[in-house]
């Protein structure tokens, strides 16, 4: 069976999502929604760097959601427009479209989502007879399916730690780099990404999901953060960052039991590789996602993804997009409702080997 798919958004995640839909033989691209007027009318293949598809981009949401389709890949960013992103996703569900997305952090683990959001989207799924699945990289597969796979190789486990070591120099979202993560921000200002409660609102769901899957009950979730200033002004592809402003950020989201961390999310982010030399870093610079299992035995798995140009940002975005796109057949077959990583069967890249 072939599933008909609409892709909403053609930015950092939307472009690789488009390519993955086009590449997957189980999927058929039938519509593309864009926000920028310059993209309207352009072929989907042109927007993502592959051959022409015959599907043209549109800004008309009603028209595109009126196209018979099985699923919508919602790839529009929710970082600076969380209310609008949730409304868009709800609209798709009520229109009877299954939705996969990276853009609604509270719903990565529906079981621990705020009650008002969980109720609202469960009702939208019932009304449209559709399902919703949220995932990505981090939060996403590096916090749930990868740790759970490794847990089956252990005699006993003392801590599960998922990590992201990331250089933002080539991240093609300057507003997010500066105004969300805080690079270039004065050291006396707190970046929104680590404002009290925000890390838990983004990563708390995957911490709770992993704990639940491993059969433990957390006492609390604790946040930690640390920042370092640049010692010199630097110019990188995403812009210029002045000496004395934030050049590195490290934070943790810790699921605690008896005062001890049991499920941890750790982020170490930089704007240049040589800052914060004492902090963890990828072996080859750039970016790494991974899992560190402390127990019997100790296990560490590190994943470095790059695109055809060797860019770790492009590689990471592709894994985020592919995780949700390749799950579409399973999501479409699932009963209507809110799904998490434990509900979606093991997803493989069937038909993608060229």
Secondary structure, DSSP 8 states (H G I E B T S, - for coil): --EEEEEE--STTHHHHHHHHHH-TTEEEEEEE-SSGGGTT-BHHHHHTS---S-BEES-HHHHHTS--SEEEE-S--SS-HHHHHHHHHHHHHTT-EEEESS-GGGTTGGGS-HHHHHHHHHHHHHHT-EEEE--BTTBTTTTHHHHHHHTT-SEEEEEEEEEEEE-TT-S-HHHHHHTS-TT-BTTS--GGGSTTHHHHHHHHHHHHHHHHTT---SEEEEEEEEEE-SS-EEETTEEE-TTBEEEEEEEEEEEETTEEEEEEEEEEESSTTS-TTS---TTSSEEEEEEEEEES-EEEEE----TT--HHHHHHHHHHHHHHTTHHHHHHS-SEEE-TTTS-----TT---
